[in-house]
Each structure stands twice: as C-alpha cells, then as structure tokens.
Amino acid sequence: MRALVDEVAARLLFLYPGLRRAALELAADGEVGTENAGRPAENVTGVLRKDATPRTDIRRGRTRLASAARTQLANALAVLHEDGDVSAAYRMLLRAAEGVHDEGGGRVGAEEILWNLVAACQLSARPEHRKSLESYIDDAGTLFTPSVRTAVRGVLDPAAAPGWLRRQIESLDSQAAPAEIVRIAGVAAFVGNLSDSRHALRRVACTDPVGRFGVPGVQASILLAFEAYQTGQWDEADRLASTTADQCAAEGYQLLRRQAQTVLSVVAAGRGDATTARAIADEIARWAAPRGLTSLLVGAQYACVLAALAQSDFPGAYQQASRFTPAGDFAAAEPFAAWALLDFVEAALRADRREEADVYAHAIRQASLTASSPRMALVSTAAMAMTAPDEDASALFELALAGEDAGRCPFDRARVHLLAGERLRRMRAVGQARVHLAAAHDDFRRLGAPTWAQRAATGLRAVGLVPPGTDLGGQQLLTARELRIARLAAAGLSNKEIGDRLFMSHRTVASHLYRMFPRLGITSRAALGTILQPARTEGEFTLGP
C-alpha cells in the first residue's frame, strides 16, 4: 500500500504543474515568503479555486509531507524527467539522502535515493557530482551493504568490472524489480551487450509512458530500441523509438523523449541520411546543453560522427568525435565514448591525426575492453588492427572477425570488413581485400545502408570486382556467348584463338570484349581472371572470391 501511495504521489507531481511548483518551493526552502501569503492556492488540477485558502495555511498542512525524504525524491524525479535540470535534481536528491538519516529512514529508501543519484551522475558526467556521490557513500557507514557498493562501482565504471556485469546479466531472468532490470541493461548498453538483456527488458517495457511500470517501463522501451539498432533491426528500432518519443512528448517526459530521439538520430546516421540525423541531433543538443545533460549531448554528437563517416567526411567526423571524447578517455562520456572508439580511430587516421589514433588504441589495450562483450571484442580489436604495422594488421582483423558472436552486431561487423578490405587493398593484398570488401558490401545492402555500401563498392571496383546490384548499363548478366569469350580470354587465349574455337572472326571477338570491359568495370584482359569463376549455369555472371 505504501508503494502504491508513493507511486500515485509521484504521478500527481508529474501530471500537475501547480502542485509540483508548490512542492518544489517547500522542498527548497521549507518557508514561504510574506509576499506570497495572500495569494490563492492552486488545486491539483492547476486551476485557482474560488474558496482558496492562503498558501501559508497550505504550507502548515504540508510541512510534514514536504520535509519527507520520499517527497524530496519525487520532486527531484519530476525536475529531472520533465524539466531536465540535472543539477537541481542532484541537489534535491542529496537533501533527500540527508533526510533519510534525519528521519531514521530504512535501508530500502536510502538505496532508492542512491540509485537515482547514480543515474543523475551518469547524465551529467560532472566530476563534482561524482566526487560528492563518492563522499556520500563513504560517509554512509553501514547504511549500504558491500554488495550495493560493488554494484555502484560496476554501474559507474562498467569496463572495469566485466565479471560483475556478466553475473548481473545472467541474473536478469530471475530479476523482478523493473528499476533493477533497467539499471543492469543500461550498463550492458555501455559495452554493447544489450542482446542478453532483451527478454528481461520486454517484461518491463510499456507502450504507454504512464503504464504499469512508469519511468522504468519507458526506459526499457528505449533500451530495446537501442538493442534493435545494434542487432541490425533498424526498422524496428525506428518504430520503437519514434512511438516512445511521441508518447513521452504527449506526457511531458522530456528527458526520456530526447533519449528516444537519440536512437532515431543514430539509425538515420547508419542509413546515411545525414540531414535527418543532424536535424534530430541539433534538436537534442539545443535542449540538453543548457541543462548540463552531458550524456544526451554525447549521444547527439555520436550520431553526427556516424553521419559524417557515412558521407566519407573524415575531417568532419574527427572534429565531432574530438569534442566529446578526449583520446583514450572512455569514462568522460559513457556509454558513447566506448561505442565510438572505432569511429574515433578511423576518423583520426583519415584526418591525418595518427598520434591521437595511436593514443586511443593504446587506451583500448590498457582498458582490456575486449573482455567486456562480443561487440567490444570486435570493434576494439579492429581499432588496434587499424593502427598496427602492416605485418600485424591482417591477423588482427581476422582475430576481430573470428568471434562466434560477431554476427550479433551486423553493422559493426560490416564496418570491420570494410576497414579490413581498405587496409589490405592499400597493402596490395588484393585477394584478401576482395573477400572483406564483398562481405561488407553484402552486409550493408541487407541493412539498408546505401552510402556505406557505395563506399564498399568503390573499394571493390579498385580491386577489379563489380559489386552485386551495380547498374551495368542495363544488363546485370553476361550473355552465354559473352561469358564464353570472357572465360577464354581470361585463360590467356588470343582473339584469333578464341575466334577459331567459337567460329567467329577475331574482329568480332575484339568487339565483344570492347563492349564487356566498361560493363564489368575493368580496363584489361588480365582483370577478367580476377572477377570470373566457374558459373553454375550457362550465361550466369558471378564474382570471384
């Protein structure tokens, strides 16, 4: 019953601005100035009552409620989720924590306030918030158990506690508390391991922001949208994020709305729609910047980095990436600093910032990110391969892609194939480059990432292949006669020898080859051998590995 009453009280604070403003004033000062003494009070609908009593009388009736730690908590959550003022919310949460001590509150109430302080710390990413949180925990004595203290460290520094995180993820199926499920899944998002949290999140997620689980339900929906993005289900990610953002806007959950919009921006960037990605990112940044919501700002900037890379705008990508993550500082802007490690290394290398790319790669090795999750193993090993000497690069790329779960992140896998193919082509390892570039092109096409697929197609042409789906002058397949001519030419026969075999003049053979070369994207007979392999049926043109 107490939990139900608390939930209703918190809901009222969200729904009725008049009540919330009055509660905030009382929570901040505990007093009401004499200039307000004669003003009529507002009822819970926010409309002035005809028989309103002076606000001083209302204050006397609410003094006990306003001083309670739980009311302080509800007020802080209202400020955070509706107004986005993370600094004010953090101060109110600290007062609520002090109230737990003053009023002899139990451990459960203290832990609830503690976890909201942790969430505010993550949103602001401000050193002073982190420092005051650590001081509060140190001064709390026996109020928090060792397991709670370990959990806080794991949430704040997930890369430093991969073993703890794995155990928490494994426990999700038996976990019933919505807030705990969302908290663990949120940490899993840092290392790109949301897939293992999917089933638990679905138990909590709600299509209605004021549904059964309230804020945790909305947060679960947003995390599911991120998970759909990571696993290549971009239409589902777009649908979930768009629906959640619209519902949050209607209910006044502005912070959650912007978090859902971050997913929309990242999906648009992955698809190469830079205009949409940047427009959404700009809207998020305009709202988040004056409120000190560093986590939201970083998410918006990450989408801009991805959009620039999709357009092969490497200087622009580097400029964006360097704004939110100093080289090698993964804790500065989680979770996107770890998400963007491959992007930063690529952008730095292509923008002739080799030294910064090396610093970042060194930080990756020091942080041992490869043990965090399959995605971290994939992208961190690939980032090290990009900065490695030529003699080590190929083996590192192969190691990155060899993981059994690399396919769980198809977009990241396609990007690693692309980067490997481009690097190997520059190393003149043409055969290996063709395999990686063809795999990247295939994955990007399936995902619906046309600008990335075009980049892979450019690499394929450079190694003498014509990508599947390329417009070959209106003819995708060679005719049976053209295929026979091409194969004989690839085998080293002269035009006269080919003509003798196929009962045609050498001039006709030359004419066929002349028309074929532009369509196949090649300029010489020697290149025919690199693009043709025995076809399964007569008249079929295929790409050689």
N, C-alpha and C positions, 0 to 999 in steps of 0.2 A: 504493500500500500504506500509506503514511504517513497519507493522508487516511482510509482505511478504519479503521486502528487508532485514529486520533483520534476518529472517529465512534463506534466501539464504546466507547471510554473514556468519552466524554461520555454515551452512552446508559446505561452502568453507573451513572454518578453520578446520573442521573435516577431509575433504577429501584430503587436500593438505598440506603435512608436511612442505614444504618450506615456504609457506605463513604463516603457523602457527608459525614457528620459528621466522620469521621476526617480526610478530605481538607481540610475547611474549617479544622479546628483547626490542622493543619500549615501550611496556606496563610497563616493569620492570624499565627501566632507563629513557626513553624519549630521550636518547642520543645514538650515535653510536661512538665507539672508532675510533681514527685516523688510527689504524692498519687495519680496515676494509674498509677504504674509497675507496680503489682502487679495491675492489672485485666486480665482476659482480653480478648483482641481478638475482634472480630466478623469472620466471613467475609462473602463477598459477598452472601449471602442475608439478612444481618442477624441470623442465629441464632448464639448463642455456641457455639464449638467446644469439645469436651471436651479437646482437646490444644492449646488456645490458648496462644500464646506471649505474654509481656508486651508491652504496647503500645510500650515503649521499643525492643524489638527490631524491631517492625514499622516504627517511625519510621526506624530506621537503614536498613532495606531500601527505604524510600520517599523518603529525603531528596532524592535527585536528581529523582524524579518530582514531588514536591510543590513544588520550587523552580522547576520549568519554567514558562515563561510560558503555554504551551498548557494546562497543568493549571490554572493560575490562571484562564484564560479559561473552561474547562469548569466550574470551581467557581462562577464568577460567574454563568454562564448557568443553572446549577442553582438558585442562590439567587434569581435574578430570575424565572424562569419557574415554579418550583414554590412558592417562598415569597413572591414578590412584594416582597422587600426591596430596593428600587431603590437606596437609599443604600449599603447594604453591597455590592451588586453593583457599583456605580460605583467604590467604593474598591478592590475587588479587581481591577477592570479596569485601573485606574490602576497598580496594582502589577504587573499583567501587562505593561502597556506599558513600565514601567521594566525589567522582566525581559528584554524584547526587546533593549534596549540593552545590559544587563549580559551577556547570553549571546550577543550578536552575532547575534540573530535576523534573518532576512531581511525584505525589504520586504513580502512577502505576509502573513506573520504579523502584522506591525505594522498593516497595513491592516485585517485581520480584527478585531483588537482595537479599532482606531479606530472602525470602523463600529458595533461594539457599544457603545462609549462614546457615540456619537451617538444610538443608539436609547435608551440609558438617559437621556440628556439630554432627549429628547423626552418620555419617560414621566414624568419628574419635573417638568419645566418649572421647575426651580430655578435662579435666577440664578447661584448659586455653582458649580453643575455646569457651566453654560455657560461661565462665566469660566475655570474650571480646564481645560476642554476646549480653549478657545482658546489658553490659555497652553501647554498640552502641544503643540499643533500648531505654535505659534510657535517653541518650543524644539527641535522635532524636526529642524530644519535640512533637509537634503536627503533625509531618510527618506521624506517624502511628496512626490510629484510635484505640479506646478502643477495638473494635471487633477484629482487627488484633492482638493486644497484647494478647487478650484472646486466640485466635487461636494458637499463637506461644506457649503459655504455655501448651495448650492442646496437641499439637504435641510433645513437648519435654517431657511432663510428663502425658501420656495418662491415667495411672492408677489413677492419682489424679483428673481427670476430666471426670468421666464416663458419667455424664449427658450431658456435652458438646459434647462428642463423639457420643452419641446416637442421638442427634439432628442433627449432621453433617451427619451421615449415613442415617438418614431419609430424608435428603435434596438431596441425591445423584441423585434421579430420575429427579429432576429439575435442576441439575447442568450441565452446558455445557462446562466449561473450562476443558480440558484434564488434565492439571497440577494439578488443584484443586481436581479432582476426584481421581487421583493417590495419592495425598497427604493424603486425608481422608482415602482412602483404606489402605494406608501404616500404618496409625495409628491404624486402625482396626486390622491389622495383629498382632500388639503388644498383643492384648487381644484375639486373635484367633477368630475374628468375621468377617472374610472375606466373608462369605456366603452372608451377606446382601449387600455387595458391588459388587456382581458378575455381575449383569445386567449393571450397570454403567461402570464397567471395560471392559465389552465386547464391549461397544460402542467406547472405546478408543483403545483397543488392536489392534495391527497390526502384520501381519505375516512377514512384511518386515521392518527391523530396520530403514531404511531411508524412511519409508512410510509417510502417511499423517500427523501423529502426532509426528513424530520423537522420541526423548527420552521418553516422557510420554507414547507413544504407546508401546515401548519395556518394560517399567516398568510395564505397565498394563498386558502385557503377562506374565511376571514373577510372578506378584501377583496372576493371575489366576492359574498359575501352583501351587503356594503355597496353594491356595484355594482348588484345586483338591486333593492335598495331605491331607489336613485337613479333607476333607469330604470322604476320603476313595477311591477316584477315581485315584488310583495310576498309572494305565496305561496312563490315560490322562495327569496326572502330568508329567510323564516321557516324553511323546511325546512333550508336550508344552515346557518344559524346555530344552530338547535336541535340538529341532528345533531352539528355540530362541538363545541358546548358540552358535550353529553353525553359524547362521546368524550374530550374534554380532562379532564373531571371524573374519568372512569374511569382515566386515565393519570397524573393528578396535575399536569397543566399548568394551574395555577390562574390565572395571568395571562392566558393565551390563552382560557381559559374565560370570564373576565369580559369580554374583548374581544368574544367571540361573543355574550355576553348583551347587550352594548350594542346590537347590531343588533336583537335581539329587542325591546328596550325602545323603540327608535326606531320600529320597524314598528308596534308596538302603539299608540304615540302617534299616528302618522299615521292609523291606523284609528279613532282616537277612543276607544280602550279605555284610558282614563286610569288605571283601577285596576291593570291588568296592567302598564302602562308604569311607574307609580310603584313598584309592588312590586319589579320587577326592578331599577329604578334604585336603590332603597334597599338592596337586597342588594349591588349593586356598590359603592355608596358606603361601606357598613359595612366591606367588605373593603379597599377602596382607601385610605380616609382615613388609617388609622394607618400605612400603608406609604408614604405620601407619593407616591402614584401620581396626580399631578395630571391627566394625560391621561384616565385612566379616570373620575375624578371629574367632569371637564368633560363627558365623553360621557354620563354618567348625568344630569347637570343639564340637558344639551341635550334629552334625552328628556322631562324634566319640563316644560321650556319649551314644547315642542311639544304635550304633552298639555294644558297649561293653555290654549294658544291654541285647540286643537281644541274645548275646552269654553267658549270665549269668556271665560275667566277672565284678563283682561288684567292686573290688578294682580298676580295670582299669577305670570303669565308674566314680568312685568317684574322681580319680586323674584328669581325664579330666574336670569334672564339676567344681572342685575347682579352676581350672586355670582361668576360665573366669567369675565366679560369686561368690564373697565372700558371705558367708552365709547371706542371707537376703538383699543383695544389688541389688534390681531389676533395679535401674537406671543405673548401671555400664555397662550393655551390652545389651541394648534393641535391638530387641524385644525378643531375645532368652533367656534372664535371666528369663523372665516370662514364656516363653514357656517351659523351662526346670525345673520348680520348682518341678514337680512330680518326674522327673528323679533324681534331686539332693537329695531329701528326701529319695527316695528308695536306691540310691547308698550309701548315708551316713549311713543309718540304716544297710544295709547288709555288709558294710565295718567296722562295729563296731564304727561308729562315731556318736553316739547317741546325744551328746551335740550339734554338728553342725546341725543335723536334727531338734532338738528342736528349735534352734535359727531361722532356716529357717521357721519353722511352725509358730513361734511367729510373724515373719515379715509378713507372709501371713495374719495373723489375723489383724495386725496393718494397713496393706495396703488396707484392705477391697476389695481384688481382686474379691471376689465372686459376686460383683455387676457389674463387668466390662462386662461380656459376659457369655453366657451359657458354653463355654469351660472353662473359668476361674472359674466359679462356680463348675464345675465338678472336675477339677484337684486340685484346691486349697482346697476344702472340703475333697477330698480324701487324700491329703497330711496331713491335720490335723488329719484325722482318723488314719493314719499310726503311728503318734506319740502320739495318745491318749491312755489313760488306757484301759484295756480290756473291762471294763464295759461300755465304751462310744464308742468304735471303731465300733461296728456293726451298731449302729444308725447313725453314721456319714457317713459310707459307703452307707447306704441306702439313706440318705439325698443327697449325691453326685449324686447318680444314679436316683433319683426321678425326676429330672428336665425334663420338657417336651421336651426340645431341646437337651438332652444328646446324642441322636442318630445322631445329626448333625456331631459329631466327633467320628466315629465308632472305630478308633484305640485307642483313649484316653478312650472311654467307655470300650473297651475290656481290656485295661490295668488296669482300676479301678476294673473291675470284677475279674481279675487275682489276683490283690493285696488283694482284699477283701477275695477271696477264700483261699489264702495262709495264711492270718492272722487268719481267722476263723478256718482253719484246725489246726493251732497251738493252738488255744483256745479250741480245741476239740468240736467245734460246727459243727459236720460233716454234718448234713443235710443242713445247710445254706451254708457251704463251697462247697458242691456238686453243688448247684444251680449256684453259681457265677463262679466256675471253668468250668462248662459245657457251660455257656454263653460266657465266654472268649474264650474257645476252638472253639466254633462255629463262633464267630466274626473273630478270627484270620485266620481261614481256608478260610472264604469268602474273606478276604482282600488279601490273598496270603502272609501271614507272617508265614512261616513254623517253624522258630526257636521259635517264641513266642507261636505258637500252641503246639509245643512239650513241652514247659515249663508248659502250662496248662494241657497237657495230663499227665505229671508226677504227677501233683497235683491230677488229677482225679484218677489215679491208687492208690494214697496214701489213698484215701477215698473209695476205693472199686469199682470204676467205670472203665469201658473200654471205652475210647473215640471213637466216631464215626470215621470211616475211619482207625482205627488201624488194623494192619495185625494180625489176629488171626489164624496163622498157615494155611493160605489159605482159611479159612472158616469164613466169616463175620457173618452168621446167624446160630443159633442152629437149628437142625432138629426138627421136630414135636415131636419125641419121647424124645429127649434130653430136650426139653423145658418142657414137662410134668413131667419128672423126676426132673428137677431143681425146678419147682414150688412146687412139693410135698415135696421135701427136704427142701425148704425154709419155708414151712408151719410147719415143725417140725416132719414129719414122718420119721421113721427109714427105713433102706434099706429093711428090711423084709416086712414092711407095704407097701412100695412103690411097691415091687415085687408082693405082693398079689393083689394089685389094677390093676397093668398093666400086670399081668400074665407072670412074668419073675422071675428068681431066684434073691436072694439078692446079689449074686456074680456079676451078670450082671449089676444090679443097681450100685454097687460099681465101676465096671469097667467104666461105663458111666460117673459117677461123677469124677473119677480119670482123665479121658481124658478132661472133661469140664473145670476143675479148671484152668489149665495153660492158656487155650484159653480166659477165662474170666478175667484173671489177679487177681485171688483170691486164697486163700490157705485154706479156711474153709467153711463148710456148712453155718455157721452163716452169711457170707458175701453175700450169694445168695439173702437174703431178701432185701439187700440194692441196688441191681442192677436190680432186675426184677420187672416189673409192668405188669398188665394185658395187653396182646397184642391185637391188633385189629384183627389180622388174625392168624390162626394156623401156627405155625412154624416161627413166627417173633420174633426176639430178640430186645428188646428196653431197653433204660437206664431209670432208675427211677430217679425222681427229687431229 
